[in-house]
Amino acid sequence: MWHAGYITEIEYSHGYFHELSPLRLKLAMEIAGQRASLPASPCYLELGFGQGESLNINAATNPGSFWGTDFNPAHAATTRDIAAKSGADLIALEASFEELAARDDLPEFDIIALHGIWTWISDRNRAIIVDIARRKLKPGGLFYISYNVTPGWSPSIPLRHIMKEHSKRASVGPIPHRMNEAKKFVQSLFDAGSTYFKANPGVVDRFNKLKDQNPNYVAHEYLNENWDVMPFSQVADQLSDAKLNFAASAHLLDAIDEINLSADAQKLLSQIEDIVLRETTRDYFVNQNFRRDIFVKGQRPLESFEKNRLLMNQPFMIMMRPEDQPRKVTGSLGEGDLNASVYEPIFAALASEDYRPKTISEIIGMPGCEALSIAQIYQCIVILCGSFRVAPAHDEDVFKAVKPTSKALNDEITRRAVYSDSINFLAAPLIGAGVPTNRFEQLFVRAIDLDQEDVALWVWTLIRDQGQKLVKDGKPIEADEDNLNELREKYGEFETKRLPIFKRLGII
Ligand SMILES: C[S@@+](CC[C@H](N)C(=O)[O-])C[C@H]1O[C@@H](n2cnc3c(N)ncnc32)[C@H](O)[C@@H]1O
């Protein structure tokens, strides 16, 4: 079968994943003190792009040639339709990894990325991916991979097993139905006092969360034929066949030990020389569930002076107003307060001059920041980037170059928002990435773009003509006037909180 046991009966959920953005991958490498050979216009390949949201947004907002493959024709069709509108340099293939590997027209890539693939495919397909990286990733190129990992997932392996077995052996019909039956069955085990759940309270939490998660995501996570959770060391060993070495975590908060590891854990880890053993051990300290790793073909550390120069000169853009910024950060050690004496002046500096992006070199000399050390500013920026409250920005020339494709992509996303709320991001050319936006915000952007004088009224008319209503506190709003008032309120909030930032990001 062409799908090799992978679920194709229902499409995968939509989503944009910042980790896949070339700009962010480069930043993660620099933070980890690792060198990447990335030209100004890299050649990028995404394996298993799903609905193609990450691929389309990255291709429209970054320089380079983008390729991707997914064997699900519905996924490939959506991705191609949208790419045709954006005009980005993007080839979206409808091909399996095996078919891709057999092509003789593939270029060599600077970046190969796969998000949410490795755990859910067969050994054979994993070997094909390693072979693609071995033959088609350039020396110095980056290989981004995310996957479920032990020990965080270990207690839940039997949960997934029983759901899968129930859906295979005890129910028939479409996948959403079989999944619901499997969930009911697991609930009945729990209600009847299964000792497995008593012994593993974390599994109960995971199961309870399943009830609110997107059903398409849950089907792909739990009902696939293949689902192999591995320790980091096993993945690293397999990738070593393609001459790949671990270089950095693409989840930037992982770079900050203070929020993830106790002093004892940091000490123990610092004594482990072998990087594979160190990372595997780190996963035990943080009880890692999901890793977002960057491997590199040919590991070359940056000189510390060079690392500093690169990071000091990288512009950063604040993604929400200082007053809207959370004052907490969550790492593996739990939630912690941000130090106001460090963060407040940095928020103010980043928001000054209408949110113009600033480098760390600039921030040092800005009012209120004089007393801060470079190390404090640097750590603050990494924490804020890691929690998506700040983002690395392109320089002015690149920004200008990627604006037309980003604009065309956003036109298509906001056109789709007229009928559906499936895409929850807009393309932000300044930061080479997507920005979370709901359907109303997308329609506000469209109305502004179309020079509508009364934005809320324009959006309400669209929604009303489709027989839809707004929902407040879980209930539909009945009267037209109340719907319009609710939209006016939403637009007022959007205008104050997001519009100035969207303008700076180049979305509007
Ligand atoms: C869990 S989804 C992840 C999608 C996307 N990367 C994301 O994170 O949104 C896995 C995707 O890989 C595709 N896929 C699985 N096995 C494949 C194979 N052997 N060849 C090509 N695509 C495959 C599926 O069709 C699906 O779209």
The ligand as an SDF file (V2000), in Angstrom:
LIG
                    3D

 27 29  0  0  0  0  0  0  0  0999 V2000
    2.1790   13.9170   11.7620 C   0  0  0  0  0  0  0  0  0  0  0  0
    2.1180   14.6010   10.1770 S   0  0  0  0  0  0  0  0  0  0  0  0
    3.1960   15.9990   10.3290 C   0  0  0  0  0  0  0  0  0  0  0  0
    2.9570   17.0210    9.2930 C   0  0  0  0  0  0  0  0  0  0  0  0
    3.7910   18.2980    9.3980 C   0  0  0  0  0  0  0  0  0  0  0  0
    5.2090   18.0120    9.3580 N   0  0  0  0  0  0  0  0  0  0  0  0
    3.4110   19.0380   10.6560 C   0  0  0  0  0  0  0  0  0  0  0  0
    4.1300   18.9180   11.6500 O   0  0  0  0  0  0  0  0  0  0  0  0
    2.3690   19.7080   10.6460 O   0  0  0  0  0  0  0  0  0  0  0  0
    3.0970   13.4760    9.1910 C   0  0  0  0  0  0  0  0  0  0  0  0
    3.0490   13.7530    7.6990 C   0  0  0  0  0  0  0  0  0  0  0  0
    3.9820   12.8940    7.0380 O   0  0  0  0  0  0  0  0  0  0  0  0
    3.3900   12.3520    5.8720 C   0  0  0  0  0  0  0  0  0  0  0  0
    4.0590   11.0450    5.6330 N   0  0  0  0  0  0  0  0  0  0  0  0
    4.0840    9.9700    6.4630 C   0  0  0  0  0  0  0  0  0  0  0  0
    4.7970    8.9760    5.9240 N   0  0  0  0  0  0  0  0  0  0  0  0
    5.2510    9.4360    4.7330 C   0  0  0  0  0  0  0  0  0  0  0  0
    6.0540    8.8520    3.7010 C   0  0  0  0  0  0  0  0  0  0  0  0
    6.5250    7.6090    3.8040 N   0  0  0  0  0  0  0  0  0  0  0  0
    6.3430    9.6140    2.6100 N   0  0  0  0  0  0  0  0  0  0  0  0
    5.8640   10.8880    2.5000 C   0  0  0  0  0  0  0  0  0  0  0  0
    5.0860   11.4770    3.4520 N   0  0  0  0  0  0  0  0  0  0  0  0
    4.7950   10.7520    4.5430 C   0  0  0  0  0  0  0  0  0  0  0  0
    1.9150   12.2290    6.2050 C   0  0  0  0  0  0  0  0  0  0  0  0
    1.0980   12.2240    5.0640 O   0  0  0  0  0  0  0  0  0  0  0  0
    1.7000   13.4520    7.0920 C   0  0  0  0  0  0  0  0  0  0  0  0
    1.3030   14.5660    6.3280 O   0  0  0  0  0  0  0  0  0  0  0  0
  1  2  1  0
  2  3  1  0
  2 10  1  0
  3  4  1  0
  4  5  1  0
  5  6  1  0
  5  7  1  0
  7  8  2  0
  7  9  1  0
 10 11  1  0
 11 12  1  0
 11 26  1  0
 12 13  1  0
 13 14  1  0
 13 24  1  0
 14 15  1  0
 14 23  1  0
 15 16  2  0
 16 17  1  0
 17 18  1  0
 17 23  2  0
 18 19  1  0
 18 20  2  0
 20 21  1  0
 21 22  2  0
 22 23  1  0
 24 25  1  0
 24 26  1  0
 26 27  1  0
M  CHG  2   2   1   9  -1
M  END
$$$$
